[in-house]
Amino acid sequence: MTRARHLEDSLNALRSEVSGVDLGDAQARQRVDSLLLDVGTRVGAPDGAVADDDLTARLRASVLSFEGSHPKIAVLMNDVLEKLSTMGI
């Protein structure tokens, strides 16, 4: 299985988990949805294998913000972050 396929599997698991929980407020939901959209867009772009410090920083901040309230989401986000890192994104 390719790295891109592993990443897509991780993104799908994260999307599934996020869709099934109450994140607390509409702003949190919007931030997570936007982040997932940006990751998916970045990975699908022709230049997707280019490092994106803003995206990485947003993912890291999200991991930290969900560690206490939604640990499974934090773990899944961290998995996506690690896979992006191995792909050079």
N, C-alpha and C positions, 0 to 999 in steps of 0.2 A: 504494500500500500504506500502511496506517495505521501510526502509531507503535506501537500495541499489537501489531499483526501483526509488525512488525520485532522488537519485544521478544520475542514468543513464538518467533520463528525463532531468535533469539540464545539464548534459554533452552533450546530444543531442541538446538541445537548444543552447548551447554555440558553438558547432561545426557548427551548421547551420548558426548562426550569423557570425562567423569568416569566413566561406567559402564565404559569400556574400559581404564582404567589402574589400577595399584596406587598408592594414595595414601600408602602407607607404613605406616599402622596403622589400626586400627578407629576410634580417636577422630577421626582426620582425616576418614575416610569419613563418620562420623556428623555431624561439623560441616558438611561440604559438603552432605550430603543434607538436613540441617535448614535450611541456608541456602537451598537451592534450593526447598524446600517453602515456606519463609516468603516468598520472592520471588513464587512462583506464587500463593500465597494472597493476598498483598498486592495484586498486580495484579488478581486476580479479584474483590476485595472492592468493594462499592459505593463506599466512600470511598478506593479504591486510589490516587487521584491526590493524596493528601495526603503531604507530606514525612514520611519516617521516618528520623530521624537514626541510630537504633540499627541498622537494616537497612543503611543506607549505610556506617556504620562497620564493620560485620561484613564487608561485601563488600570494602571497601578493605583491611582486615586480611588477608582471604583472598587478594586479589590479591598483596599483598606476600609472604605466606607461600609462595605457589606460584611466584613468579617464577624462582627458581633451580632448583627440582626439577621443575616441570611448567609450563614457559613458555606452552604452548598454552592450558592451563586458565586461567592468569593473564590472557592476552590476551582469552579469551572472557568471563571474569568482568568484566574492565574494560569490555568492550563492553556487557554487561548494565548495569553501573553507569552508563555514559554514557547509555544509552537511558532508564533510570529517571530520571536527572537531567533529561533533556529533557522528560519527562512530568511533572515536578514531584514525583517520589516520592523 
